[in-house]
Amino acid sequence: MQKVRLRSVKRTVLKAMCRAGSGLFKLLAGRQAHGPILPGSTYSPWNLDEEFIRAYGAIKASTLIDLYRCWELWTLTEQAAKLKGSIIEVGTYRGGSGALIALRAQQCGIADPVYLCDTFYGVVKTGPNDPVYTGGEHSDTSSARVEALLKSLNVDNVQILEGIFPDETGASVEDLCFSMCHIDVDVYESAKDVAEWIHSRMAVGGITVYDDYGNINTAGITKLVDEQRCLPDRVVLYNLNGHAVVIKIA
């Protein structure tokens, strides 16, 4: 009984840390899958990009994604402007990263709409590959909240798709081509369904960004991305910042 209680307490603590965007790991001797990552490079171009600094300041309270991953989304959106197709984000939460992407797309002259997708009632499709999430997390949001953020930034190139993607909302965009997809759904099955749906609709050169790759609390995302490394039609990159980037090459 005591062991059951301890496991319950541990799970509660991990879930609380997960909501705060933190992880927990043991520092053990020898090789292990998780440990502190301390890159030695110092180049910080985000500090010199005034447009990014203003945009990030406006959205940072509406996202759990840190400065470094937001910068990557900002710059990848600029790169996606070289390709044909729309940009889509699945797992918008309070709209911070989606608004950042949409603002940059607008600045770069991308004519196609940016699609922001969320259930707005929390994480879905949790399963055995997900050590912490049990379903319903990150439900403290609404489409109205996202719309208000977009309005405050004068961003008008967005369509919000409310419901489980692609199950409930994919049909409305199934005939489109996409240049970039940001997947931030936290769990294996949900991300797998999005990835399988989107890949055939991605332009060659199209960019899929997986948030939470390498996070101990979101092991399902790491598993899903790693399963793609052997596939011949894509290149998989781990950026050491909590993102994995997959580029379609065929």
N, C-alpha and C positions, 0 to 999 in steps of 0.2 A: 504493500500500500504506500509506503514511504517513497519507493522508487517511482511509482506512478505519479505521486504528487510532485516529485522533483522534475520529472519529465514535463509535466504540465506547466510548472513554473518556468522551466527553461524555454519552452515553446512560447509562452506569453512574453518573456523578455525579448526573445528573438523577433517576434512579431512587432513589438514596440520599437525595436531598433530598426527594423525593416521600414516602418512608416517614417522614421527619421532619416532614412537613407544610409544607415550605418550597417556594418557587419561585425562579426565576432569570430576570431580564430585563435587557436593556440599556437604559441611559438615553441615548436618542438625541435629537438636535435635531428639532423639528417634531412633528407628530401621530403617535401610535402607539396600538395597542390596549391596551397594558399599561404601567403606570407606578405609582409609589407613590400610595396614597390616604390622605389625611390630613384626615378630617372635622374641622370646627371646633367641633362641639357638645361639651359637657362633661357633660351630664346622665347620671348613672350610677346608676340605681335599683337595680341588682343589689347595690350596696354596702350598701343599707339593708334588703334582704330576707333576714332571718335564716334562713328556711326554705331559700331558694335557696343561701345561703352554705354551710349545712351539707350540703345535697345535693351541691353542686358539689365540695366538699372530699372527699366520699366517692367520687365517680365520676371525678374528673379524671385519675387514673392509668390509667383504663380506656378512654380515648377520645383521639382525635387532634383533636377539635373544641374550639376555644378557648372562653374564658369568654363572649365576646359572642354567639357562635352558640348556646351552651348556654342562655344567658339567653333568647334568642329562642324556642328550643324550649320552654322552661319556660313562657313567657307565651302562646305559641300553643296549647299544650295546654290552658291555662285558657280560652282563647277557644273552642277546639273543644268544650268542655263545654257550650256553648250549642246545639250541633247534635246530631242523632241519628247514631249509628253508632260503629264501632270505630276505634281508632287503630292504624296499622301502620308499622313501620320496616323498610326493606329495606336491608341493609348494616349489620348490628349490630356487627360486629367483636368487640371485647371487652366490649360491653354498656354502656359508659358513658352514651352519649346515650339509649339505649333505657331504661335503668334510671331516668334522670332524667325522661324522659317518663312512664314508668309510675308513678313515685312521685307526680308532679304529678297525673296522672289519678286516682290513688287518693285523693289529698287533695281533689280537686275533686268527688269523688263520681261519677265516670264508671263506670257499672255494667258496660259492655262490656269484654271483655278487650283488652289491648294485645298485638299480635302482633309479635314480633321475628324477623326472617328473615335468614338468612345461609347461605352454603355451608359456612363454617368451614374451607374450604381455599383461600380467597383469591379474588381478582378473576377474573371470567369474562367472556367475550364481548368481548375486546379487538379493536380493528380500526384501520383507517386514520385514523379521527377522533381517535385517542388518541395523543398525541405521546410519552408516557413509559411508560405501562402496557403490559405485554406478556402479563400473565396470571399469576396465582398470588401476587401481592403481598398483604400483610396476612393471611397464613395462620397467623400466630403467635397462635392463639386456639382456643377450643373452646366447645361449648355448655355443658359443665360449668363452664367459667370464668364464663360469663354467669350461669348458675344460682346460682353461689356469690355473685356480686355482688348479685343480686336478694335472696337470702336474708339477706345482711348488712344490707340496707336494710329488711327486713321487708316486701318487696313481693311480693304473691301474686296479682296480677291479670294475669299474663303467660302467654302461650303462645309457645313457641319453635318456629319452623318451620325445620328444617334441610334445606338443599338449594337448588338454583337456583330463584329466584322470578321469574316465576310458573310456569315450565316444570314443575318437579317438586313444588311445594308449593302452588301457587295453587288447585288443585281443592278443598283442604280449607276454603277461605274464600271460594269464588267466589259464594256466595249472600248474602254479607254486604254491608251498607252501611258506608261509612267516612266519618268526619268529618275525619281528618287522616292524611297520609302523609308520612313522612320518607324521602327517597331519598338514600342515601349509598353508591353503588356505583362511583363514580369514572370510569366509561367510558360512551360513547355508546350502544351497542347494548343493554347491560344496562339502563341507565336508561330507554331508549325502550320496551323491552318492559314494564317496570314501569309506566311512565306510561300507556301505552296500555291496559294491563289495568285499572289502578286508576281511570281517569277516569270511566268509565261507572258505576262503583260508588260514586263519591263523592256525598255529599249536596250539594245546592245550598248554596253558602257554604263547602263543604269546602276544606281547606287542604292543598296539596302543597308541601313544602319540599325544595328541591334543595341538597344540600351541595356545596361546591367550585365553585359558579358563579363565574366570573371568575378562577379560578386558572389560571395559564399551563400548569401540568402537566395540567390536566383540561379541555382545550379542548373535548372532546366533550360535556361537560355544558353548557358555555356555548352551544355550537351547538344542542343539543337544546332548551334553554329558549328561545333566541332564535327558533327555528322556530315556537314557539307564540304569539308576540306578535300574529300576524295572525288568530288563531282567535277567532270571535265569542263562544264560550261560556266564556271565562276572562279573568281579569286577571292580568298578569305584572308582578311587582315585583322590582327589584334593590335589595337592602338595603345594598350597599356593604360588607358584612361577610363575604363568602364564601357567602352564601345568596341564592337566588332563591326567591320565594314566589309560587305560582300559586293563585288563588282561583277556584273554579268558580262561575259566575254564571247558568248555564242548563243 
